[in-house]
Amino acid sequence: MEKRQIISILTTLVLFAMVAAGMTSCQGQVQTVLPHKVVANGQRSVPVYPDEEAYLHVARMKGEGGVEGMVGDVKQKLQTKEIEDQTPVQIVTADNNGAVITVTDGPMKGLTGFVPKQYID
């Protein structure tokens, strides 16, 4: 009986050591998230679009000028949420047009959306 108890205890200790080693090795692989913030470039707030497609559509309309440009301005106001200058964000994905961000602090914490590249620091 004693040999079985010793083997059982040793087996438990070995399994515990393996689990502990596995947990510490996972912690070493966690990537650090670089802090980012939005920059309003002389304005008080930054528009956050629901997605990149909405941004591109509004930008095209505003670029047309005239009535089409005015409709683009109205669409921007209806489709976007405004976040304050210097709001901390995490970049989820980015491309040449801008980035999908998640607000990490402040009254809009948790908001996810698309921000044009000129507003990302």
Secondary structure, 3 states (H helix, E strand, C coil): CHHHHHHHHHHHHHHHHHHHHHHHHHHHCCCCCCCEEECCCCCCEEEEECCHHHHHHHHHHHHHCHHHHHHHHHHHHHHCEEEECCCEEEEEEECCCEEEEEECCCCCCCCEEEEEHHHEC
